Amino acid sequence: MEITGKLIQILPLQTGMSRNGEWKKQEIILELDGTPARKLCVGLWNDKIISDIAEGPMLKVFFEIESREYNDKWYTNLRGWKVEEVASTAGNTNPVDEPKDEKEDFPFVAPQELDDLPF
């Protein structure tokens, strides 16, 4: 799966040891467009950690959803496997957001052109 959002926070790096060796985990918080704005926490592990980026840019994050059970409760995580910075579109406007000319939606038609009916 993939999602695009604004990087609003980079949480501190976590490290530890397991039977497979040392591991590193870093979580990032993305803010998604919409009303109300939603926030997602995505975990990046080991070589997927991004160290050369600051808060603020738009990112496209590819991730997998995984759930696990612990003490009869289920926990769901978003595990990121690829992160790309989205090119800025500053200055470009989306044609959908541009106001339309009222003449396009409601053309003026002279009454004599409509019908011969008096009502």
Contacts in CASP RR format, 6 or more apart in sequence:
PFRMAT RR
TARGET T0000
AUTHOR 0000-0000-0000
METHOD contacts of the structure
MODEL  1
MEITGKLIQILPLQTGMSRNGEWKKQEIILELDGTPARKLCVGLWNDKII
SDIAEGPMLKVFFEIESREYNDKWYTNLRGWKVEEVASTAGNTNPVDEPK
DEKEDFPFVAPQELDDLPF
1 62 0 8 1.000
1 63 0 8 1.000
1 64 0 8 1.000
1 65 0 8 1.000
2 60 0 8 1.000
2 61 0 8 1.000
2 62 0 8 1.000
2 63 0 8 1.000
3 30 0 8 1.000
3 32 0 8 1.000
3 40 0 8 1.000
3 60 0 8 1.000
3 61 0 8 1.000
3 63 0 8 1.000
4 32 0 8 1.000
4 58 0 8 1.000
4 59 0 8 1.000
4 60 0 8 1.000
4 61 0 8 1.000
4 86 0 8 1.000
5 30 0 8 1.000
5 31 0 8 1.000
5 32 0 8 1.000
5 33 0 8 1.000
5 58 0 8 1.000
5 59 0 8 1.000
5 60 0 8 1.000
5 61 0 8 1.000
5 86 0 8 1.000
6 30 0 8 1.000
6 31 0 8 1.000
6 56 0 8 1.000
6 57 0 8 1.000
6 58 0 8 1.000
6 59 0 8 1.000
7 28 0 8 1.000
7 29 0 8 1.000
7 30 0 8 1.000
7 53 0 8 1.000
7 55 0 8 1.000
7 56 0 8 1.000
7 57 0 8 1.000
7 58 0 8 1.000
7 59 0 8 1.000
8 29 0 8 1.000
8 30 0 8 1.000
8 31 0 8 1.000
8 39 0 8 1.000
8 55 0 8 1.000
8 56 0 8 1.000
9 28 0 8 1.000
9 29 0 8 1.000
9 55 0 8 1.000
10 26 0 8 1.000
10 28 0 8 1.000
10 29 0 8 1.000
10 53 0 8 1.000
10 54 0 8 1.000
10 55 0 8 1.000
11 26 0 8 1.000
11 27 0 8 1.000
11 28 0 8 1.000
11 29 0 8 1.000
11 41 0 8 1.000
12 26 0 8 1.000
13 24 0 8 1.000
13 25 0 8 1.000
13 26 0 8 1.000
13 49 0 8 1.000
14 24 0 8 1.000
14 25 0 8 1.000
14 26 0 8 1.000
15 22 0 8 1.000
15 23 0 8 1.000
15 24 0 8 1.000
15 25 0 8 1.000
16 22 0 8 1.000
16 23 0 8 1.000
16 24 0 8 1.000
17 23 0 8 1.000
23 45 0 8 1.000
23 46 0 8 1.000
24 45 0 8 1.000
24 46 0 8 1.000
24 49 0 8 1.000
25 43 0 8 1.000
25 44 0 8 1.000
25 45 0 8 1.000
25 49 0 8 1.000
26 43 0 8 1.000
26 44 0 8 1.000
26 49 0 8 1.000
26 50 0 8 1.000
27 41 0 8 1.000
27 42 0 8 1.000
27 43 0 8 1.000
27 44 0 8 1.000
28 41 0 8 1.000
28 42 0 8 1.000
28 43 0 8 1.000
28 44 0 8 1.000
28 50 0 8 1.000
28 59 0 8 1.000
28 61 0 8 1.000
29 39 0 8 1.000
29 40 0 8 1.000
29 41 0 8 1.000
30 39 0 8 1.000
30 40 0 8 1.000
30 42 0 8 1.000
30 59 0 8 1.000
30 61 0 8 1.000
31 37 0 8 1.000
31 38 0 8 1.000
31 39 0 8 1.000
32 38 0 8 1.000
32 39 0 8 1.000
32 40 0 8 1.000
40 78 0 8 1.000
41 78 0 8 1.000
42 61 0 8 1.000
42 63 0 8 1.000
42 78 0 8 1.000
42 79 0 8 1.000
42 80 0 8 1.000
43 77 0 8 1.000
43 78 0 8 1.000
43 79 0 8 1.000
43 80 0 8 1.000
44 50 0 8 1.000
44 80 0 8 1.000
44 83 0 8 1.000
45 79 0 8 1.000
45 80 0 8 1.000
48 80 0 8 1.000
48 81 0 8 1.000
48 82 0 8 1.000
48 83 0 8 1.000
50 83 0 8 1.000
53 59 0 8 1.000
53 85 0 8 1.000
57 85 0 8 1.000
57 86 0 8 1.000
57 88 0 8 1.000
58 85 0 8 1.000
58 86 0 8 1.000
58 88 0 8 1.000
59 83 0 8 1.000
59 84 0 8 1.000
59 85 0 8 1.000
59 86 0 8 1.000
60 83 0 8 1.000
60 84 0 8 1.000
60 85 0 8 1.000
60 86 0 8 1.000
61 80 0 8 1.000
61 82 0 8 1.000
61 83 0 8 1.000
61 84 0 8 1.000
62 80 0 8 1.000
62 81 0 8 1.000
62 82 0 8 1.000
62 83 0 8 1.000
62 84 0 8 1.000
63 78 0 8 1.000
63 79 0 8 1.000
63 80 0 8 1.000
63 81 0 8 1.000
64 78 0 8 1.000
64 79 0 8 1.000
64 80 0 8 1.000
64 81 0 8 1.000
65 76 0 8 1.000
65 77 0 8 1.000
65 78 0 8 1.000
65 79 0 8 1.000
66 76 0 8 1.000
66 77 0 8 1.000
66 79 0 8 1.000
67 74 0 8 1.000
67 75 0 8 1.000
67 76 0 8 1.000
67 77 0 8 1.000
68 74 0 8 1.000
68 75 0 8 1.000
68 77 0 8 1.000
69 75 0 8 1.000
END
